[in-house]
Amino acid sequence: MNRPTVLILSTDPRFARELTAKWPQGTGSLLLPEFVMLDPTVGGDLSAAHYSAAHYDLAISDACQQAAAELNLTKKMLVAAGSPAIIVHCDATLGCCAVKGTVTVLHRDPFLWAEFTGLLGAEILRRRQAEARCREAIALSQAAQADATLGRYMLEMRINVNNALTTLLGNAELLSHESGLPGNVQSEADAIRNMALRLHGLFQRFSLLDKELDATVRSSGSKAIAADTAG
């Protein structure tokens, strides 16, 4: 699994150093993210390209040096980008914490801001990873259901197909025993007979597979009942 990317938006290198130093170490399936620092003042005003959702999994913006208008602009840009983001500010009038869409706005605590921001960021990434796995599981489940539907259809049709193949095979046998047939007709009759035999064998294997799957399902159900009873 790829490491998540955390985009740190700040003009102060100390902000990134403190944040990364206090970031929780990777636990379980969540890897320690790759941190990318971007000075939003380099190259002029901020642009939407800085917040492209394809470039990061979480953005953390240092808004302590921003005026209210700049902070609102940053918030709008991050909300529009769609990926999770945390804005850390120093304006006590804005309150301790607020959430708008995918953006969380936090007041910077003088002592614990880095620890708290790191814990929140790690939890956001963990949830994002779980959602991605859930989407993948749903896609796999849908594909499996489509395959199962096709398999059930083939099993349901096997009797009709086998009847048709039996008729075809019988006619081919009769033709092959006819005397005086041209060579090309005899050859075609033999080819039809051989193809019918192969198709018949294929559907026989489908029937055996159906029986094996039924036995597996019954066995799993029995084990589940036994486990529930023991519990």
N, C-alpha and C positions, 0 to 999 in steps of 0.2 A: 504494500500500500504506500502511496506517495505521501511524503511529509506535507502537512498543511502549511500554507504561507500566511504569515501575519504581516500586514503592511503598517508600519509605524509612521505617522505623519506628524513631524515636529521640526521646529527650528533649533531645538535645544538638544545636543547630543546626550546630556545627562538624563533626559527623560527616557531615551531608549536604553541607556545603560542600567538605570535603576529598574526599569520594567523587565528587561530580559534577565537581570540578576535574580529577581524575585519570582520569575515565572516557574510554575510547578514542573517538576521533571516528568518526562513521559511515563505514563502508567498504563498497564494493560495493552490494549491495541492502539492507544492514542500515542503517536510519536511526538517528540519534541519538535515544535514547528520551526520552520525557517523564517527568520526575521529579516525583513527588508525595510530599511529606513529611507524615507523620502522627505526632503525639505520642500514643503509646499510653496515656499516663496521663490524657489529657483525657477527661472524662466518666466517670471511674471505671475499673473493671476492663476488660480487653480482652474483646471479644466476637467471635463468629464472623463478624459482619458486616464487621469490619475486614479479614478475610482472604478475603472473597468472591472466588473465582477469576475471576468475570466483571469485576472492577474493575482487574485488573493482570495483567501478563505475568510479572513477577518481583518478589519481595519481598526486601528486604534489611533485616535487623533488627539494631539495635545492642543487644547484650545485655551490654555491659561493666558496666552499673550494676545488672544483675539478679542476684538470688540464684539458687542452683541450682534451687530450686522454681519460680521465675518463668521461668527459662530453659527448663526442661522443659515448662512450660505453653505457652510461646511455640512451642516445637518441635512439640508435639502439635497446636496450632491450625493451624500452617502445613502440617504433614503432612496434616491433615484437609481443608484447603482444596484440595489437589491441584495447585496451580500451583508452579512452581519457586521456591525460596527459599534465601537465604544468611543464616545467623546468625553474626554476628561477636561473639566473646566474648573475655574477658581472663583466663580461668581456665586456668592452665598445666596443671592436673591433668586437663583434659579432652582433652589432646592437640592436635596441630596441625590435623588435618582429619578429619572423619568425615561419612559420608553415610547418611541414613536416608530411603528413599523419594525424594521430590523435593526434600528439604532437605539442604543442605550446611552443616556447622558448621565455622567457621574460627576459629583462634586469631589474635588481633589482633597482628600484628607492629608494633613501635613505629615503624618507618620506612617499610615498603613495603605496609602493609595496604590502603591505598586503591588503589594501582596493581594489586595482585594481585586484590582484590575486583572492581575494574572490568573487568579482563581476563576473569576467570571469569564475571562477569555478562554481558558482551558475547557470550562463547562460548555461554552458556546460551540467550540470546535468538536467536543465529544458528541454533542447533540447533532451537529451538522453531519458528522461521520455516521451516526446511527441512522439519520434520515436517508443518507445516500445508500447505506446497506439495505434499508427497507425498500427503497425504490428498486434496487437491483433484485431483491428477493421477489418483489411483485412482478417484475418483468420476466424473471425465470419461471415463476408460477404460471403466468399467462402463457408462456411458450409451452410449458409442460401440459397445461390444459388443452391447448390446441393439438399437441401431439396425441394426447389421450383420446380426444374426440375423434381424430382420424383413425386411431387404433380400434376404438369401439365400433366405428362404422365398418371397418374392414372385417372385424370379428362377426358383426351382425349380418354382413353380406356373405359370409363364407359358405353358408348352406346353399344359397342361390348360385354362387360362383361354382361350387363343387358340383352341383347338379348340371350346370351348363358344361363344365369341363368333362363330366362323365359322358354326356351326350356327344360332345365333340370327340372324345377319345374313342367311343364306340363306333362312331361313323368313320373315323380314321382307321380303326382296326378292320372294319368291313371293306373299306377301299383297298387296304393293303393286301387283302386276301382275294381280291377280284383278279381273275386271270385275264390276260390280254390287255392290261392297262398300258398306255404309253409310258415310257421311262420317266418323262418329266412329271406326269400325274402321280406315279408311284413315289417319286422322290418327294413331291409336295405332301402326299399323304403321310409319309414317314416323318417329315419335318413337323407337321401338325400334331402327330401322335407324340413325338418327343417333347414338344413345347407344352402340350396338355399335361404330360406326366410331370414336367418340372413345376408347372403352376400348381398342380395338385399337391405336390410335395411341399411347396411353399405355404399353401394354406393349411396343410396339416401341421406345419411348425407353428403357425399362428394359433391353431387350436391348442397345441401343447403349451404354448406360452400363456394362453388365457387360463388354462388349468393351474399352471404354476403360480400365476399372479393371484388367483383365487385362494390357493393354499397358503400363500404368504400373508394375504390379508387376514384370513381366518386365524392363522398362527399369531399374528401381531395382536389381533383383537383378544385372543385368549390370554396372551401374556399381560395385556393391559388390564383385563378383568381380574386376573390373578393378583397383579400388583395392587390394584385398588382394594381388593378383598383383604390382602395382607396388611395394607396400610390402615 
